[in-house]
Amino acid sequence: MHLLEKLRALSIALSFGALTLAAGGSAVAQEPEPSVEQTRPAQQAAPAQPLQPAQSVQPAPQAEPAQPATQTGTGQAPDAASPVLQQAEDQLAQADRELKRLIERTNAVEDDDAMLAELRVQVDELSKQIIAASVPTRPRLDEIKARLTELGDPPGEGQPPEDAVITDERKRLLAERGAINALTGRAENLSVEARKLANRITATRRAIFSNTLLRHTDVSAAMLSEAVTATMHEAMALSRSIGGWLTFAWNYKRVPLLSAIFLSLCAALLFLVGGYRLFSPVLMRHEEDDEPTYFRQLSLAFWSTLIPTLALAAFAMSSYFFLSSFNVLRPDIAPIVAITLAMGVVLFFIARLAGAVLSPNRSSWRLVRVSDRGAKMLMVPIFAMALVNGLDYLLGSISESLGSPVVLTIAKSFVASIIIGLILMSMAWIRPVLRADEPYDAPGRPWPRVISLSFLLLGAALIATALSGYVGLARFIATQITVTSAILVTVYIGLLTGKSVSKQGAFAETVAGRYLERRFHLEPVALDQFGLFAGLGIYVLVLSFFIPLILMQWGFKTADIESWAYQVLTEIRIGTITISLVGILAGVLLFALGFLVTRWVQRWIDGNVMARSRVDAGVRNSIRTGIGYMGVGIAGLIGLSAAGIDLSSLALVAGALSLGVGFGLQNIVSNFVSGLILLVERPFKVGDWIVSGTTEGFVRRISVRATEIETFQHQSIMMPNSLLINASVGNWTHRNKLGRSEIAVTVTYASDPRRVIELLYEIAAAHPMILKNPAPNVGFTAFEDERMTFELRIYVADVLTAGGVRNDLRVSIYERFRDEGIGAPFPMKIEDVTPEEEAGSAGPEPSVMEKEKA
């Protein structure tokens, strides 16, 4: 509809501009009367209200932007209003009419809080439309200012005259600029008026709430006597009304009545059976669970309260819907039926919650440590307060529907407040408390003094408030004690449930965790991550569902909550910055979708196109990496745009960074970009064993400026990222921890090389930590002076354990060679001797082992 309105306004503006140019600029185009489509939103805003006399007799005011809005210092107007300006004028004219209508409606319903709440939402929406009306003219205003700067100032006295074309263009631009400025001022004035109306509505609603709560009533015997008489008349009127309605419905609307009842029963069966079929694992108490965990207790208490209550609420709404749809309810009976169904849902919710928390029949499932007798005694006053409060609202609705005197409603609320106050005071004398070492069937002890005094003071304050004549305030307090307390207890249980399910290892014990583990073969780490998300989901569910209920209990309307929710999700203002949570979420989702699509395209091109074309592995890797960078970049730009972030601000940031680089920040920028490359490419990750130059150790942290490396001496070295990018870096644990290790073995020429190789193979095969595949290898590496050199090459699954394996092998080699009588398996120091010393030496040539001992 908005697009059709814009196209219609654009076509009208163009047609009138053509007519004006054809007439030589002598005629001034006037705005046409708003069409049916343009006036329809204003009529739909309040369909239940009759047309105002001024609107039905007088024509809609005409917007004339070409006359007052375009007057400038030159005294001339533009030849024809631009389409954007004409459209903005039409929108402001319509907003002006809508604002006047809202002011009239506000004056007419100053005592209706619900209607005022809806009008406040309409005023806020109108204020946004007013502000948005002038936004499209800003680019045109910037263009006009730039063009005027190019044209310059008009020539002064004594200067040669300029061309007539330039003079006419300057006058036209000045006139159009004045029109846009006038339109902006008009929009600001309308926005101020709308803000004043919104503040006035808020003040009126605040006054209504205060007057309702603080209204004083003279409580006397005469008032109570009058209330008793009115009660008798109301009972007879209620009996006649219900009897007449049932008789009429049975005689004349029997089929619709039976159809509505049948469909309601089907809905009840559907919600009951469906709810228990879907949620039976979290609703049923198993007999074998004699000692359930605390998480199981919380989970059962929360879900066994929430799910049946939602099912009953859905049944109540469907029942009322069917009765209303078949035109079975009369106007005086419909409120009574609605409040009766609502009261049944509230009573069920409170009874279910109290039973889940106190569990009077199963002490092992009790969330609070109270005695069995105390749990049963606490159930009575809790349900009694809920019943009295519900009956108060039900009887008040009946009085309002039957047109009973106001004194009757006041008397009912007065009696209900007194009863609830007495119930609160009686709860102070219950003895439910147990010590840590006492069993649940113990007699119990009194409340702590703070709790018992709180019950007594709260009940006494409620009775005193009612007796002093502030019956409305007493009724409000009694309602909050009953309903708000139940909601807060449910919220607390829900938050504890979310906290428990997000603990490490807790989600794996749930029904959902066992199913995911069995279905997808998930590891404990993945299950803990699911548990974290499940806990956050429970938090969101609890807060988003129950906070609106609490606000509604404290007098806020649905329209207020919807307006606040819309503002929180779309317009969080921090100074001049507006943040949209919905936009950010959409941006994140689009980026995630783009990232997944990029990965899929990478795999598809690499596995189907390039693999079949037998492209070189290096080229394939480059193409795959380039596609990844391009896809992630495009996904990031799409996500930023969807999040509402102006990409021009990124250009400013890039310009500032370029300026900083020019002033000597090259190293910082180089390290920053290098850090991004390291984080994206991941040539090494935290925990890898790397070697770069003289630095060797484990990677502990990778930031955008430097990488922290912990050496084997536990020294932390902060190495700039640019050094790791520009230099060669060895990574022992890049793809896996498989590693090869070498041990050099030297023996004399008196040893048998084949036997040495055979022994080294046997020693390597006997070690349990040496891999069989790849198999160990022995190499005869060199002939040296007085010795032969061999090298034992082994593979271990974890290169970090190679040092211990080499140590074990050296010990084994020494012991085995000693037992075999083989020469020293290590380099020997051969000293040069003179011929005289050699000739003078006595005795035979020493053996290899004797040389080793020497």
ZAMARGU-4260 file (C-alpha; in steps of 0.2 Angstrom, whole numbers, plus 5000, padded with zeros to 4 digits):
<rodrens>
0) 5000/5000/5000 | 5014/5012/5004 | 5022/5009/4987 | 5006/5012/4978 | 5004/5029/4988
5) 5022/5034/4983 | 5019/5030/4965 | 5002/5039/4964 | 5010/5054/4973 | 5024/5054/4960
10) 5013/5053/4945 | 5002/5067/4952 | 5017/5078/4955 | 5025/5074/4937 | 5008/5078/4929
15) 5006/5094/4937 | 5024/5099/4934 | 5021/5096/4915 | 5005/5106/4916 | 5015/5120/4924
20) 5029/5120/4912 | 5016/5120/4897 | 5008/5136/4904 | 5025/5145/4905 | 5027/5144/4923
25) 5012/5156/4926 | 5001/5144/4934 | 5005/5136/4951 | 5001/5118/4954 | 4990/5114/4968
30) 4989/5098/4978 | 4975/5087/4973 | 4963/5081/4986 | 4969/5065/4994 | 4963/5049/4986
35) 4954/5035/4994 | 4970/5024/4996 | 4979/5039/5005 | 4965/5042/5017 | 4962/5024/5021
40) 4975/5021/5034 | 4968/5036/5045 | 4951/5028/5044 | 4957/5011/5048 | 4966/5017/5064
45) 4950/5018/5073 | 4936/5008/5064 | 4925/5007/5079 | 4923/5026/5080 | 4910/5036/5071
50) 4916/5049/5058 | 4919/5066/5066 | 4907/5080/5061 | 4921/5091/5055 | 4927/5077/5044
55) 4911/5072/5037 | 4906/5090/5032 | 4922/5099/5028 | 4934/5093/5015 | 4951/5088/5020
60) 4964/5102/5021 | 4975/5105/5006 | 4993/5104/5007 | 5001/5119/4997 | 5019/5117/4997
65) 5022/5128/4982 | 5015/5144/4991 | 5021/5147/5009 | 5033/5133/5010 | 5044/5139/4995
70) 5045/5158/4999 | 5063/5163/5000 | 5073/5179/5001 | 5071/5181/4982 | 5052/5181/4983
75) 5051/5168/4970 | 5045/5150/4970 | 5051/5136/4960 | 5043/5132/4944 | 5037/5115/4950
80) 5039/5105/4966 | 5050/5090/4965 | 5042/5073/4967 | 5051/5070/4983 | 5045/5086/4990
85) 5027/5084/4984 | 5027/5067/4992 | 5034/5073/5009 | 5020/5087/5008 | 5007/5074/5006
90) 5013/5064/5020 | 5014/5078/5032 | 4997/5084/5027 | 4990/5067/5031 | 5000/5066/5047
95) 4993/5083/5052 | 4975/5077/5050 | 4979/5061/5059 | 4986/5070/5074 | 4971/5081/5075
100) 4960/5066/5075 | 4970/5058/5089 | 4969/5074/5099 | 4950/5073/5098 | 4950/5055/5102
105) 4961/5058/5117 | 4949/5071/5123 | 4934/5059/5121 | 4941/5045/5131 | 4951/5053/5145
110) 4943/5040/5158 | 4947/5024/5148 | 4964/5018/5152 | 4964/5004/5139 | 4959/5016/5125
115) 4972/5028/5130 | 4985/5015/5130 | 4980/5011/5112 | 4980/5029/5107 | 4998/5031/5114
120) 5004/5017/5103 | 4996/5026/5088 | 5004/5043/5093 | 5021/5035/5094 | 5019/5027/5077
125) 5013/5044/5070 | 5028/5052/5077 | 5039/5040/5068 | 5030/5043/5051 | 5032/5062/5054
130) 5051/5061/5056 | 5052/5049/5041 | 5043/5060/5030 | 5057/5073/5029 | 5071/5061/5028
135) 5070/5058/5009 | 5072/5077/5006 | 5089/5077/5014 | 5099/5070/4999 | 5091/5083/4988
140) 5095/5097/5001 | 5114/5091/5000 | 5113/5092/4981 | 5106/5109/4981 | 5119/5116/4994
145) 5133/5108/4983 | 5126/5116/4967 | 5125/5133/4975 | 5143/5132/4981 | 5148/5128/4963
150) 5138/5143/4957 | 5145/5155/4970 | 5138/5171/4976 | 5129/5183/4963 | 5140/5197/4956
155) 5141/5213/4966 | 5141/5230/4961 | 5154/5235/4948 | 5156/5217/4943 | 5151/5210/4926
160) 5134/5202/4925 | 5132/5183/4925 | 5122/5173/4912 | 5103/5173/4914 | 5103/5154/4915
165) 5114/5154/4930 | 5104/5168/4939 | 5088/5158/4935 | 5096/5142/4942 | 5102/5150/4958
170) 5084/5157/4961 | 5076/5140/4958 | 5088/5131/4969 | 5086/5144/4983 | 5067/5143/4982
175) 5068/5124/4982 | 5080/5125/4997 | 5068/5136/5006 | 5054/5124/5003 | 5063/5110/5010
180) 5068/5120/5025 | 5050/5125/5028 | 5045/5107/5026 | 5058/5101/5039 | 5052/5115/5051
185) 5034/5109/5049 | 5039/5091/5052 | 5048/5096/5068 | 5033/5106/5074 | 5021/5091/5071
190) 5034/5080/5079 | 5034/5091/5095 | 5015/5091/5095 | 5014/5072/5094 | 5027/5071/5108
195) 5016/5083/5119 | 5001/5072/5115 | 5010/5057/5120 | 5016/5065/5136 | 4998/5071/5140
200) 4992/5053/5137 | 5005/5046/5149 | 5001/5059/5163 | 4982/5055/5161 | 4985/5037/5163
205) 4996/5039/5178 | 4982/5050/5186 | 4969/5037/5182 | 4980/5023/5190 | 4983/5034/5206
210) 4965/5039/5208 | 4960/5021/5206 | 4971/5015/5220 | 4970/5030/5231 | 4952/5033/5230
215) 4944/5034/5248 | 4928/5026/5252 | 4918/5029/5268 | 4916/5011/5276 | 4902/5011/5288
220) 4887/5000/5293 | 4875/5009/5282 | 4887/5005/5267 | 4888/4987/5271 | 4869/4986/5274
225) 4866/4994/5257 | 4878/4981/5250 | 4869/4967/5257 | 4853/4973/5250 | 4861/4976/5233
230) 4868/4958/5234 | 4851/4950/5235 | 4845/4960/5220 | 4860/4956/5210 | 4858/4937/5214
235) 4840/4937/5208 | 4846/4947/5192 | 4860/4935/5189 | 4848/4920/5191 | 4836/4928/5179
240) 4850/4933/5166 | 4858/4916/5166 | 4841/4907/5166 | 4835/4917/5152 | 4851/4915/5142
245) 4851/4896/5144 | 4833/4895/5139 | 4835/4906/5124 | 4851/4897/5118 | 4843/4880/5121
250) 4827/4884/5112 | 4833/4895/5097 | 4852/4891/5096 | 4853/4873/5101 | 4864/4867/5087
255) 4877/4881/5088 | 4877/4879/5107 | 4880/4860/5106 | 4893/4863/5092 | 4903/4875/5102
260) 4903/4863/5117 | 4908/4849/5106 | 4922/4858/5098 | 4928/4864/5115 | 4928/4847/5122
265) 4938/4841/5107 | 4950/4855/5110 | 4952/4850/5128 | 4955/4832/5123 | 4968/4838/5110
270) 4977/4849/5122 | 4977/4836/5136 | 4982/4821/5126 | 4994/4831/5114 | 5002/4839/5129
275) 5005/4823/5139 | 5011/4814/5123 | 5024/4827/5119 | 5030/4831/5136 | 5027/4815/5146
280) 5045/4813/5150 | 5046/4829/5159 | 5029/4828/5167 | 5029/4811/5175 | 5036/4806/5191
285) 5043/4788/5190 | 5041/4777/5204 | 5060/4772/5203 | 5065/4790/5206 | 5065/4789/5225
290) 5080/4800/5226 | 5079/4812/5211 | 5093/4824/5208 | 5090/4843/5211 | 5090/4846/5193
295) 5076/4833/5190 | 5066/4841/5204 | 5067/4858/5197 | 5064/4852/5179 | 5048/4843/5185
300) 5042/4857/5195 | 5044/4870/5181 | 5037/4860/5166 | 5023/4851/5176 | 5017/4869/5181
305) 5020/4878/5164 | 5014/4865/5151 | 4997/4860/5159 | 4993/4878/5163 | 4997/4883/5145
310) 4986/4868/5139 | 4972/4874/5150 | 4973/4892/5145 | 4973/4887/5126 | 4957/4876/5130
315) 4949/4891/5139 | 4953/4903/5125 | 4947/4891/5112 | 4931/4888/5122 | 4927/4906/5122
320) 4931/4908/5104 | 4919/4894/5099 | 4905/4901/5109 | 4908/4919/5102 | 4910/4913/5084
325) 4893/4903/5085 | 4885/4919/5092 | 4879/4910/5107 | 4885/4923/5120 | 4875/4938/5124
330) 4884/4954/5128 | 4879/4953/5147 | 4885/4935/5148 | 4901/4936/5138 | 4911/4945/5152
335) 4905/4933/5165 | 4910/4918/5154 | 4927/4926/5150 | 4931/4930/5169 | 4925/4913/5174
340) 4937/4904/5162 | 4951/4915/5167 | 4949/4912/5185 | 4949/4894/5182 | 4966/4895/5173
345) 4973/4906/5187 | 4967/4894/5201 | 4974/4879/5192 | 4991/4888/5190 | 4993/4892/5208
350) 4987/4875/5214 | 4999/4866/5202 | 5013/4877/5207 | 5010/4875/5225 | 5009/4856/5223
355) 5025/4856/5213 | 5035/4866/5225 | 5028/4859/5242 | 5024/4841/5235 | 5014/4836/5250
360) 5013/4818/5246 | 5030/4814/5239 | 5044/4822/5251 | 5058/4816/5239 | 5052/4829/5226
365) 5049/4844/5238 | 5059/4859/5233 | 5059/4867/5250 | 5063/4859/5266 | 5047/4859/5276
370) 5039/4844/5285 | 5025/4834/5278 | 5012/4841/5289 | 5018/4859/5286 | 5017/4856/5267
375) 4999/4850/5268 | 4995/4865/5280 | 5003/4878/5268 | 4993/4871/5253 | 4977/4877/5261
380) 4980/4895/5264 | 4989/4897/5247 | 4974/4890/5238 | 4962/4899/5249 | 4970/4916/5245
385) 4969/4912/5227 | 4951/4907/5228 | 4945/4923/5237 | 4955/4934/5225 | 4947/4925/5210
390) 4930/4926/5217 | 4932/4944/5220 | 4936/4948/5202 | 4922/4936/5196 | 4909/4944/5207
395) 4915/4962/5202 | 4914/4957/5183 | 4896/4951/5187 | 4891/4967/5195 | 4899/4977/5181
400) 4890/4966/5168 | 4873/4967/5177 | 4875/4986/5181 | 4874/4984/5200 | 4878/4999/5211
405) 4896/5003/5214 | 4894/5001/5232 | 4892/4982/5229 | 4909/4980/5221 | 4917/4990/5235
410) 4909/4979/5248 | 4915/4963/5239 | 4933/4970/5238 | 4932/4975/5256 | 4927/4958/5262
415) 4940/4949/5251 | 4954/4960/5257 | 4949/4957/5275 | 4949/4938/5272 | 4966/4938/5263
420) 4973/4948/5277 | 4967/4936/5290 | 4974/4921/5280 | 4991/4929/5279 | 4991/4932/5298
425) 4986/4914/5301 | 5000/4908/5290 | 5012/4915/5304 | 5006/4901/5316 | 5010/4886/5305
430) 5025/4876/5311 | 5033/4869/5295 | 5052/4872/5297 | 5064/4857/5299 | 5082/4856/5304
435) 5095/4848/5292 | 5095/4832/5302 | 5077/4830/5305 | 5066/4818/5294 | 5051/4825/5284
440) 5038/4816/5295 | 5045/4826/5310 | 5032/4838/5319 | 5041/4854/5312 | 5046/4870/5320
445) 5039/4888/5319 | 5044/4900/5306 | 5060/4911/5308 | 5055/4927/5317 | 5058/4937/5302
450) 5046/4927/5291 | 5032/4926/5305 | 5033/4945/5308 | 5032/4948/5289 | 5016/4938/5288
455) 5008/4946/5303 | 5013/4964/5297 | 5008/4961/5279 | 4991/4954/5284 | 4988/4968/5297
460) 4993/4981/5284 | 4981/4974/5272 | 4966/4974/5284 | 4971/4992/5290 | 4971/4998/5272
465) 4954/4991/5269 | 4946/4998/5286 | 4953/5015/5282 | 4943/5016/5266 | 4956/5013/5253
470) 4948/4998/5247 | 4955/4999/5229 | 4973/4999/5236 | 4969/4985/5247 | 4962/4975/5233
475) 4978/4979/5222 | 4989/4973/5236 | 4980/4957/5239 | 4980/4953/5220 | 4999/4956/5219
480) 5002/4945/5235 | 4993/4931/5227 | 4996/4931/5208 | 5013/4941/5207 | 5020/4930/5221
485) 5015/4914/5211 | 5023/4921/5195 | 5039/4926/5204 | 5041/4909/5211 | 5038/4901/5194
490) 5052/4913/5187 | 5064/4908/5201 | 5061/4890/5198 | 5063/4892/5179 | 5080/4902/5181
495) 5086/4888/5193 | 5081/4875/5180 | 5091/4885/5166 | 5106/4886/5178 | 5106/4868/5182
500) 5104/4862/5164 | 5118/4873/5158 | 5130/4865/5171 | 5144/4854/5165 | 5138/4836/5162
505) 5120/4840/5167 | 5112/4841/5150 | 5119/4823/5146 | 5107/4816/5160 | 5091/4824/5153
510) 5080/4815/5141 | 5084/4827/5127 | 5103/4825/5130 | 5101/4806/5130 | 5092/4806/5114
515) 5105/4818/5105 | 5119/4807/5111 | 5110/4791/5105 | 5104/4799/5088 | 5120/4809/5083
520) 5133/4800/5093 | 5138/4817/5101 | 5153/4819/5113 | 5152/4826/5130 | 5159/4842/5125
525) 5146/4844/5111 | 5132/4839/5124 | 5139/4853/5136 | 5137/4866/5122 | 5120/4860/5119
530) 5116/4862/5138 | 5123/4879/5138 | 5111/4884/5124 | 5097/4875/5132 | 5100/4885/5148
535) 5100/4901/5139 | 5084/4896/5130 | 5075/4893/5146 | 5081/4910/5152 | 5074/4918/5137
540) 5058/4908/5138 | 5055/4912/5156 | 5059/4931/5155 | 5049/4934/5139 | 5034/4925/5145
545) 5032/4930/5163 | 5039/4948/5164 | 5024/4953/5153 | 5012/4944/5165 | 5020/4954/5180
550) 5019/4970/5171 | 5000/4967/5166 | 4997/4963/5185 | 5004/4980/5189 | 4992/4990/5178
555) 5001/4990/5162 | 4992/4986/5146 | 4996/4975/5131 | 4998/4990/5120 | 5012/4997/5132
560) 5021/4980/5132 | 5020/4979/5113 | 5027/4996/5111 | 5041/4993/5124 | 5045/4977/5116
565) 5046/4985/5098 | 5057/4999/5105 | 5069/4987/5113 | 5070/4976/5098 | 5072/4989/5085
570) 5077/5006/5093 | 5089/5006/5107 | 5097/5023/5108 | 5114/5027/5114 | 5117/5045/5112
575) 5115/5048/5093 | 5117/5030/5089 | 5102/5018/5086 | 5104/5000/5089 | 5092/4987/5082
580) 5093/4970/5090 | 5082/4962/5077 | 5093/4970/5064 | 5109/4963/5072 | 5101/4946/5074
585) 5096/4946/5055 | 5114/4952/5051 | 5121/4937/5061 | 5110/4925/5053 | 5113/4931/5036
590) 5132/4931/5039 | 5131/4913/5046 | 5121/4908/5030 | 5133/4916/5019 | 5147/4907/5028
595) 5139/4890/5026 | 5136/4894/5007 | 5154/4899/5005 | 5160/4883/5013 | 5148/4873/5002
600) 5154/4882/4986 | 5172/4879/4991 | 5169/4860/4994 | 5159/4858/4978 | 5171/4867/4967
605) 5186/4858/4974 | 5178/4841/4974 | 5169/4842/4958 | 5176/4855/4946 | 5195/4855/4950
610) 5197/4837/4956 | 5189/4831/4939 | 5200/4843/4929 | 5216/4837/4938 | 5221/4854/4943
615) 5237/4856/4953 | 5235/4854/4972 | 5243/4871/4974 | 5232/4880/4962 | 5217/4871/4970
620) 5222/4877/4987 | 5224/4895/4981 | 5207/4895/4972 | 5199/4887/4987 | 5207/4900/4999
625) 5202/4915/4987 | 5184/4909/4986 | 5184/4908/5005 | 5190/4925/5008 | 5178/4932/4995
630) 5163/4923/5001 | 5166/4928/5019 | 5169/4946/5014 | 5153/4947/5004 | 5144/4938/5019
635) 5151/4951/5031 | 5145/4966/5020 | 5128/4958/5019 | 5127/4955/5037 | 5133/4973/5041
640) 5120/4980/5029 | 5106/4970/5037 | 5111/4975/5054 | 5109/4993/5050 | 5127/4998/5050
645) 5131/5012/5038 | 5145/5006/5027 | 5151/5024/5024 | 5156/5024/5043 | 5168/5009/5038
650) 5175/5020/5024 | 5179/5034/5037 | 5187/5021/5048 | 5198/5015/5033 | 5202/5033/5029
655) 5208/5035/5047 | 5218/5020/5047 | 5226/5025/5031 | 5231/5042/5039 | 5238/5033/5054
660) 5248/5022/5043 | 5255/5037/5034 | 5260/5045/5051 | 5271/5030/5057 | 5259/5016/5062
665) 5265/5004/5049 | 5271/4992/5062 | 5255/4992/5072 | 5245/4990/5056 | 5256/4976/5050
670) 5255/4967/5066 | 5236/4969/5066 | 5234/4963/5048 | 5246/4949/5051 | 5236/4944/5067
675) 5220/4943/5056 | 5229/4932/5044 | 5235/4921/5057 | 5217/4920/5065 | 5209/4916/5048
680) 5222/4904/5040 | 5227/4896/5057 | 5245/4890/5052 | 5246/4886/5070 | 5234/4887/5085
685) 5234/4888/5103 | 5243/4873/5110 | 5254/4870/5095 | 5273/4867/5097 | 5281/4879/5085
690) 5299/4884/5081 | 5303/4901/5073 | 5322/4906/5073 | 5329/4904/5090 | 5312/4904/5098
695) 5304/4887/5102 | 5289/4883/5113 | 5270/4881/5114 | 5258/4894/5108 | 5247/4900/5122
700) 5238/4915/5115 | 5235/4923/5098 | 5229/4941/5098 | 5228/4953/5083 | 5245/4961/5088
705) 5256/4948/5095 | 5257/4929/5099 | 5262/4923/5116 | 5274/4908/5115 | 5279/4899/5131
710) 5296/4891/5130 | 5301/4874/5138 | 5309/4884/5152 | 5291/4892/5155 | 5296/4909/5149
715) 5283/4919/5140 | 5288/4927/5124 | 5277/4940/5115 | 5282/4938/5097 | 5275/4951/5084
720) 5263/4944/5072 | 5272/4951/5057 | 5288/4941/5061 | 5278/4925/5061 | 5271/4930/5044
725) 5287/4935/5036 | 5298/4922/5043 | 5299/4903/5042 | 5289/4895/5056 | 5290/4876/5060
730) 5275/4868/5068 | 5277/4851/5075 | 5258/4849/5078 | 5250/4857/5063 | 5239/4844/5056
735) 5242/4830/5069 | 5254/4826/5083 | 5263/4812/5073 | 5282/4815/5073 | 5298/4807/5069
740) 5313/4806/5080 | 5331/4801/5077 | 5345/4793/5088 | 5363/4793/5082 | 5373/4777/5086
745) 5392/4775/5084 | 5401/4759/5085 | 5419/4754/5081 | 5424/4745/5065 | 5426/4729/5075
750) 5407/4728/5076 | 5396/4719/5064 | 5385/4732/5055 | 5371/4719/5051 | 5370/4714/5069
755) 5370/4732/5074 | 5355/4736/5062 | 5346/4720/5068 | 5348/4725/5087 | 5341/4742/5083
760) 5326/4735/5075 | 5323/4724/5089 | 5325/4737/5102 | 5313/4749/5093 | 5300/4735/5090
765) 5300/4731/5109 | 5295/4749/5114 | 5276/4751/5116 | 5275/4769/5111 | 5284/4767/5094
770) 5272/4766/5080 | 5272/4751/5069 | 5265/4761/5054 | 5275/4770/5049 | 5288/4757/5054
775) 5305/4761/5062 | 5320/4763/5051 | 5338/4761/5053 | 5351/4769/5042 | 5370/4766/5040
780) 5374/4785/5038 | 5393/4787/5038 | 5410/4780/5039 | 5421/4791/5051 | 5438/4790/5058
785) 5439/4775/5069 | 5420/4772/5070 | 5404/4769/5060 | 5388/4779/5062 | 5370/4772/5062
790) 5354/4782/5064 | 5338/4774/5072 | 5322/4783/5065 | 5306/4780/5074 | 5288/4787/5074
795) 5278/4792/5089 | 5259/4796/5089 | 5262/4811/5100 | 5278/4821/5096 | 5277/4829/5114
800) 5282/4812/5121 | 5297/4809/5109 | 5309/4815/5122 | 5304/4801/5134 | 5305/4788/5121
805) 5322/4793/5115 | 5328/4792/5133 | 5321/4775/5135 | 5329/4769/5118 | 5346/4776/5123
810) 5346/4766/5139 | 5340/4750/5130 | 5353/4752/5117 | 5367/4754/5129 | 5361/4739/5139
815) 5359/4728/5124 | 5375/4732/5116 | 5384/4729/5132 | 5377/4712/5134 | 5381/4708/5115
820) 5399/4714/5117 | 5397/4727/5104 | 5408/4742/5104 | 5403/4759/5112 | 5387/4765/5104
825) 5393/4783/5106 | 5407/4794/5099 | 5425/4790/5107 | 5439/4801/5109 | 5454/4794/5099
830) 5470/4802/5105 | 5485/4803/5093 | 5501/4794/5100 | 5519/4794/5094 | 5528/4778/5087
835) 5540/4778/5102 | 5525/4777/5114 | 5517/4764/5103 | 5533/4754/5102 | 5536/4756/5121
840) 5519/4750/5126 | 5518/4733/5133 | 5504/4720/5132 | 5492/4715/5119 | 5480/4726/5110
845) 5465/4731/5122 | 5448/4725/5116 | 5434/4737/5112 | 5426/4736/5128 | 5442/4739/5137
850) 5444/4755/5126 | 5427/4760/5132 | 5432/4757/5150 | 5448/4767/5147
</rodrens>
